[in-house]
Amino acid sequence: MRDFSMKIFNRWGEQIYYSEDPRAGWNGRKNNKGNLEANGVYVCVVKYKTDKDEVKELKSFATLIR
C-alpha cells in the first residue's frame, strides 16, 4: 500500500483528522491533540494506491462514543 491518506470529517464537513501513516489512529481529539470531539457519527475517507498502481478510495463512518 502506497500513497496512503486518511481524513475524518465532522458533521459540518470540517476536517478534524488527517494522517499519511496507515498504522496511526484517531483518538477522538481534533488532530489527535486538540479538544475532545463530541459523541456522534464522523465521515472517514481513506485513499491509497495498490501494488498495481490502482488508486482506491474508501468512504465510511465512525461512531465516537465515550
Secondary structure as the mmCIF struct_conf table of DSSP 4:
data_model
#
loop_
_struct_conf.conf_type_id
_struct_conf.id
_struct_conf.beg_label_comp_id
_struct_conf.beg_label_asym_id
_struct_conf.beg_label_seq_id
_struct_conf.end_label_comp_id
_struct_conf.end_label_asym_id
_struct_conf.end_label_seq_id
STRN STRN1 ARG A 2 PHE A 9
TURN_TY1_P TURN_TY1_P1 ARG A 11 TRP A 12
BEND BEND1 GLY A 13 GLY A 13
STRN STRN2 GLN A 15 SER A 19
BEND BEND2 GLU A 20 GLU A 20
TURN_TY1_P TURN_TY1_P2 PRO A 22 ARG A 23
BEND BEND3 GLY A 28 GLY A 28
STRN STRN3 ARG A 29 ARG A 29
HELX_RH_3T_P HELX_RH_3T_P1 LYS A 30 ASN A 32
TURN_TY1_P TURN_TY1_P3 LYS A 33 LYS A 33
BEND BEND4 GLY A 34 ASN A 35
STRN STRN4 LEU A 36 LEU A 36
HELX_LH_PP_P HELX_LH_PP_P1 GLU A 37 ALA A 38
BEND BEND5 ASN A 39 ASN A 39
STRN STRN5 GLY A 40 LYS A 49
TURN_TY1_P TURN_TY1_P4 ASP A 51 LYS A 52
BEND BEND6 ASP A 53 ASP A 53
STRN STRN6 VAL A 55 LEU A 64
#
